[in-house]
């Protein structure tokens, strides 16, 4: 049985009811990992459809947030029924992503083609990136977890930064499953130095392209679907400092739950290139693929947390004014005409 800590890292005592909740979360995840790993592959999708359907109905706040996000991203492109159908699919594919993550120890370099189809947009350039080391980028879209697994099957050992869970007992479970394909999971502490060394050894690292971060961290501002977001700039810093290519990729599920990974043409950036522009260019390569088939993106997430000075009435209701964001926005984009 896992031992739940009695105090936080900051020294505050954790109450008994909260400790029981944390223990319950660990038990639930532990059981889900065991069940997911034991199921036959064909059963993962129907189980995920069932679990995702429950999540869709129970998670009212997430469902409403997703409806609003789709509206601000696409205006009148979809009616409300179409948006509801997409959100249900988003929940189901999110559930399938994690069931397949728990199932991933069953996937080997010898059998991966039963479960993953890999298409290379530029085979020669991708092979060059595999040989020399690269920065792999994918959004929270369909089975983003198996992008790293597929890269491993192509010969790339990845170093990946993992964010710790608020419940520390869950962190090790995810770390162990994610490392089953041979990757190294590292903490955010001194991550830049570790990743620089990784790329200088001609190894590989991976990032999620659509993470939001506090504006006062190592961040910049880019646009998702015309709305501004605070995102990390570490991947751009690594690309421009080491010369390693960025390899964007996008994953999709077919009707049976098999993965179809499209590896896009590697992107090279000059040393000293503007980090904000590099970060935006990476996202601009991925956004059309999400726009073409929006449902697999994680629409229940708060993508647009900060309210921009530009078109502020176009932002979702959860977006809030932030002085630091406004200052950085003005520094990057200038003073808005309608301010």
N, C-alpha and C positions, 0 to 999 in steps of 0.2 A: 504494500500500500504506500502511496506517495505521502511524504511528509509535507504538509502545508506550513509555510513559515508563520511564526507568531507576530513578526514585526516586518514593516516595510524596509526597503533599503535606507530610507531616511530616518529610521528609528521609531516610527509611529507604530503603536500596537494595533494589530488587526483584530477586529471584534470577532467573537465566536460565531455569530450568524454569517459574517462574511467569509470566515474560514470554511464553514460548511458549504457555502455556495461555491467557493473556489474548488473544494474537494469534489463537489458534484460535477462541476465543469470538467475536471480531470477525468472522473469516472466515465462521463458521457463520451468524451473524445476518445479515451482509451478503448471503450467498447466499439465506437464507430470505426476506429482504425483496425481493430481486430476483425470486425464484420466485413468491412470493405476489402480487406486483404484476402479474406477467405471466399468471397463470392466469385463465381465464374464471371469472366469479362462480359458476357452477353447480358448478365443480370444487372450490371451497374446502371445502365441507362433507365430501365423501368423503375428501379429503386430510387434513382436520383429524380426522376419525374414525380414520383410520389412525395419525396421529401421536399423538393422544390415547390410543389403545389401547396404543401402545408406552410412552408415559409412565406409564400406569397399571400396566403390568407391571414396568417397570424401577424406578420410584420406590417401593420398598418402604416406606421411612419415611413418605413422604407419604401413601401409601395407608393405612397403619396409623393414622396420625394422623387422617386423614379418618374412618375407621371409628369411632375413639374420639370425635371431635368430634360426629358424628351421634348417637352413643349418649348423650352427656351433654346434648345439646340437646333430644333428643326421647324419651329414656328408652326405653320399650318400644313406641313408636308404629310402628317399622319392625323387621322381623327382619333377620338378618345378610345374607341374599341380597338383600333390597331395598336395604339400605345399600350393598352392593357394586355393584349396578346404578346407584345414584345417583352413586357416586364415579366409576365409569367414564364416565358422562355428564358429570360435572363436568370431568374431564380433557379430554374431547373438546370441550366447549364453551369451555374455556379455550384450547385450541389454535385453535379457530375464531375466537375473539375476536382473537387476535394475527395470524392470517392475514388477517382482514378489516381489521385496523389497517394492515397492510402494503399492502393493496389499496385503502385509502381514498382515495389520490390520484385514483382513477378515478371517485369519487363527486363530483358537482357539484350546485349549486343547481337545475340544470335536470333532472337525471335521478335525484335521490335517492329519489323515490317508487317507483322500481323495486326498491329495496333496503331501504327503511325505511318502515314504517307508523307514523304518529304519532297517538296518541289523547290528547286533552286532557280531563282530568276536569272542569275548569272553564275553558271557552274564554275567557270575558271576563276572568277573573282572571289567566290565563296571558298574555293579550295585554297587560294592564296591566303585568305583571312584565317582559315583553319590552320594552315602551316605556320603563320607568323604571329598568331594571337590577335584577339579582337574583343570588342565590347558589344555584347549581345543585348538587344533592346526589344521589348514587347510590352503591349498594354495589358490591363486587366480584361482580357477578351478571350472568350471560350476557354480552352485549357491552357492558360498561360503557364501553369505549373509544369506541364510536360514539354514546354519549349526547351528548358534546361536538359530534360531527359533526352530529347531528340538531339540536342547539340552534343551530348555525351556519346550517343550512338554514332555520331559523325566524327568523333575523335577529339572533341573539345572538352577538356576538364575545366569546369567553371568555378570561380570564386564568387560567392553571392553574399551580399549584405542582407541579413535578416533582422527585421524589427522585432524586439522583444514584446511578448504579450503582456497585458496588464496582469493577467494571471500567470506568474512565472512558471508554474508547473506545466503549462501547455507548450512553452517554448521548446523544451527538450524533445517532446513528442514530434513536433513538426521538424525540428532539426534532424532527428534521426531518420525520419522518412525521406526528407529531401536529400540527405547525404547518401541514401542507398544506391544512387546511380554513380557515386564516385566524386561528387562535387564537394567543395569545402564551403561550409556556412560560417560566416564570421559576423561578429558584432559590429556596431557602428563606431566603437572606440578605436581610434587611429586607423580607420578604414582606408583613408586616402593613401597613407604610406604603404599599407599592405597591398592595395590594388596597383599602385605604381610598380612595386616589386613584381607583382604577378605579370603585368604586361611587359615589363623589361625581360622577363624570362620567356617571353613569347607564349605565355599561357593566356587564359581567357577569363573574363568576368561578365556578369550579367546584371541588368537593372530593369525595373519596371518603368515604362516611359511615362506613366500617368499618375505618379505619386504626387500628392499635395504635401507641402511642408510649411511650417510657420515662416512668415516673411522675414523674420529677424535671424533665420538660420542661413546656411550657405545656399542661397536660392536666387532665382531670377524669375521673371514674369514672361509667360508665353500665352498664346491664345488657343483655347480649345473651342472649336465651333464658333469662333468670333468673340468669345468671352474670356477675359483674362484670369490667369491662374498662377499661383505661386508654386514653383516646382524646384527640385534640386538641380544644381548645375555641376555636380561631381562628374557625371559621365562626359559632359562637354569639356571639363577641365582635363580629364584623363586623355580624351581623344586629341586635344590640341597640344598637350604636353608630350605625349609619347608617340604620336603619329599613328597609333593603332586605329584600324577602321572600326566604325560602328556598323553592326549587322542588324538591321531591323527585321522583324519577323512577325507574322500574324498566324494564329491558329484558328481552326474551325472544326466543329464536329460534323460527321455525316449522320445519316438517319439511324445508324446502328451504334453510334457512340465512338466510332473510330476517329482518330485525329488526322487532320489534314493541315500540315504546317507549310506555309509559304515563306521561304527565306528570301528576302528582298536583296537587291544589289547592295553590297557593302558601300558605305559612305566614308570618304576620307576628308579630313579637314586640316587646313594649314596650321602650323604652330603660330600661336598668337592670335588666332581668329577670335572674333567677338563671341563670347560664351553664350550670350542671350540668343544671338542669331543661330549659332550651332544647335542649341537646344530646340529652338523653334523649327529649324529645318528637319530635325529628326522627327518631331511630332507631325510635321506637314506631310511626311512620307506615309505615316501610319493612318492619319485621320481619314483619307478617302476610303480606305478599306472598312473602317468602322461605319462611315456614312453609307456605304453601299449596302451593308447588312447590320443595322444598329443593335439588334436584340442581344447579341452575346456580350456587349460591353456591360460593365457593372454600374447600371444606372441608379441603383439605390444609394450610391456613395455621394457624399457632399463634394462634388467636383469643384464648385464655384463658391468657396467660403468667403471670399473678400469681394466687397462691392467696388466696382471700378468707377472712376470719374466719367468714363465714357458710357453712354447708353445704360445708365444705372437702372432704368425701368425695365431693362431686358433680362435682368438677373433673377435667379430664384429667390423666394422669400426668405430662405435661411442665410443668404449672403449678408454680411455686415460690414460697415465702414471700419477701416483700420488705418490709422495715421501713417504707420510704417509702410503699409502697402501703397498708400496714395503717394508717399514721397518717392518710393522706388519706381512706381509707375510713371510719375512725372519725369524722373531722371532718365528712364529708358525711352519713353514715348513722347515726352514734351508736354506742354500744357494743352489740355483739351480745348477745342474751339468754343464749345458750349458751356465751359465752366464759369 
